[in-house]
Each structure stands twice: as C-alpha cells, then as structure tokens.
C-alpha cells in the first residue's frame, strides 16, 4: 500500500517515509508512526507523519 490515503495509516503502524532532506535522492526511512500530521484524507505526495524517533516525512510505503 502506498501512503496517499490517511485512512490506510494507523498510529503504531510500520511505514517507510521520505524525509524532507531525502526527497531528491528518494532514500526511505523505516519506523513506527507516532502522530499523523496531515489533516486531509488524501495527499498526492503521501500523508505526513512523525515516527517514534522524531523523524517527520511523507509515507511512501505501509509495511
């Protein structure tokens, strides 16, 4: 599943996100969702989340 629909992402889910600094390279960071930051139901670039480690980025893959 991709991370474009807010309903697909749950707190505690394992996801891969792309950090702001990694957007050009496309490097993904794996982690557990702590907070969902995007309010809209759908976002074309992925729903923005905060991971347990504090990293903030857009979900590219739900594991």
Secondary structure as GFF3:
##gff-version 3
##sequence-region A 1 63
A	DSSP	three_ten_helix	6	8	.	.	.	ID=ss1
A	DSSP	beta_strand	14	19	.	.	.	ID=ss2
A	DSSP	three_ten_helix	20	22	.	.	.	ID=ss3
A	DSSP	beta_strand	28	36	.	.	.	ID=ss4
A	DSSP	beta_strand	48	51	.	.	.	ID=ss5
A	DSSP	beta_strand	56	62	.	.	.	ID=ss6
###
